[in-house]
Amino acid sequence: MPLPVHSDSVSQQGYLSNRLNSLINYRKERGLYRSRRIVASPQSTNLTVDKASLLNFCSNDYLGLANDSRVKAACKRGIDTWGVGAGASHLVCGHTSAHHELEEALADFLTRESVLLFSSGYAANVGVINGLLGEGDCVFQDRLNHASLLDGGWISRAEHHWYEHKDYSDLEEGLIRSQGNGEEKTKERIQLVVSDGVFSMDGDECDLVKIVETAKKHSASVMIDDAHGIGCVGHGGTGIIDPNKITTKDVPILVGTLGKAFGTAGAFVAGDKALIDFLVQRARNYIYSTAMPSAIAVASLKSLEIVKDESWRREKLQDNIQYFHQCLSQLDGLKDNSSIIFPALITASKTAIQPIILGCAERASRLSQKLESNGILVSAIRPPTVPPQTSRLRITLNTMHSFQDIDRLFDILSENLS
Ligand SMILES: *Cc1c(COP(=O)(O)O)cnc(C)c1O
């Protein structure tokens, strides 16, 4: 093929830019444009943005560990011991005893045989699903699952089934339908039911007992992504899997992240030895990606210790959630205002994630801007992150918020929600 002449490539460039600008303008006109804030301070209840101090209600640092002095000291120690970069993938020469120790500690914490670290939750979900499934297999996903779970499903080329959010009879219909498609192949193929543990944009929890029951009935396996649960909910912060109701065999694949409640970075999958061993062979983004820095593993190990030892962090978070609900129920005119939905009141989200659903994207953006001009940071979540007409403010609470902080949020909300 002849090389393109210079002027052609210039006009190609021009064409691409014009096309991109028109797509960007389309988003701007509809309140869908996304931009990044430049933060000039560490994670905390107060963030410095453009020299202003903003009260932060949008971080996933639920237990206040991202800037904890002990976690920071561990990370520095880790750098002194290991340097910065891991240098290679885990399978080449990047897997250190720091990674290994963290994997074993996490496995012990979650009473699983084995754990495998990934450099992010996104990578873990894509790696696990794409590693396990291929053509002929089937994946069943809650419609509100995290984007990384959906992407893992698409990439794997497995047959993809959606079920309506937490509608497990819809899941069952899907399982029955797919078995009809597969006929003689049913026995060999893997059927994987995948769900968020705590849904990231709504804060509600999946009904794990129902998922397990339904999956068992049709010989399907279950994978739970408990990114927002582990550390925050459950006995000792072990997440939404309640060992009194569910065994580890019922949920053979459990994913958790380190970037949220643990305040560091990276993620992991927990399961039995066969699962982890298989993923080491097959998860492409594990195999072909540089290992997380060892210092991050050292820091995460310290976080895990704190997560286990300091249950007051979870208790304080729960107190904040209760106080938030109390403020919500006192918000004037709320019940008469049918154009605002507070799922927190309806589903009583027990988690740190408390959405206020406002409908159209412009409305959510406007309220978010209004809050920001009053010194409060709450992000507006818009399509495609959430379904059309469910744009929302996503308020996240954390251990470090005081009741006064929550009062301040409600002062501004009540002035602007009519
Ligand atoms: C944040 C999140 C992820 C991604 O984790 P990262 O470590 O941030 O890549 C995966 N699943 C869910 C449900 C999440 O909320």
The ligand as an SDF file (V2000), in Angstrom:
LIG
                    3D

 15 15  0  0  0  0  0  0  0  0999 V2000
  -15.3430    0.9400   41.0960 C   0  0  0  0  0  0  0  0  0  0  0  0
  -15.8920   -0.3620   40.6740 C   0  0  0  0  0  0  0  0  0  0  0  0
  -15.1190   -1.2520   39.9380 C   0  0  0  0  0  0  0  0  0  0  0  0
  -13.7700   -0.8560   39.3960 C   0  0  0  0  0  0  0  0  0  0  0  0
  -12.8050   -0.8600   40.3520 O   0  0  0  0  0  0  0  0  0  0  0  0
  -11.4660    0.0050   40.1030 P   0  0  0  0  0  0  0  0  0  0  0  0
  -10.4870   -0.5760   41.0460 O   0  0  0  0  0  0  0  0  0  0  0  0
  -11.8380    1.4090   40.4120 O   0  0  0  0  0  0  0  0  0  0  0  0
  -11.0910   -0.1930   38.6710 O   0  0  0  0  0  0  0  0  0  0  0  0
  -15.6280   -2.4960   39.6840 C   0  0  0  0  0  0  0  0  0  0  0  0
  -16.8690   -2.8390   40.0960 N   0  0  0  0  0  0  0  0  0  0  0  0
  -17.6550   -1.9900   40.7630 C   0  0  0  0  0  0  0  0  0  0  0  0
  -19.0190   -2.4190   41.1890 C   0  0  0  0  0  0  0  0  0  0  0  0
  -17.2020   -0.7220   41.0650 C   0  0  0  0  0  0  0  0  0  0  0  0
  -17.9860    0.1410   41.6850 O   0  0  0  0  0  0  0  0  0  0  0  0
  1  2  1  0
  2  3  1  0
  2 14  2  0
  3  4  1  0
  3 10  2  0
  4  5  1  0
  5  6  1  0
  6  7  2  0
  6  8  1  0
  6  9  1  0
 10 11  1  0
 11 12  2  0
 12 13  1  0
 12 14  1  0
 14 15  1  0
M  END
$$$$
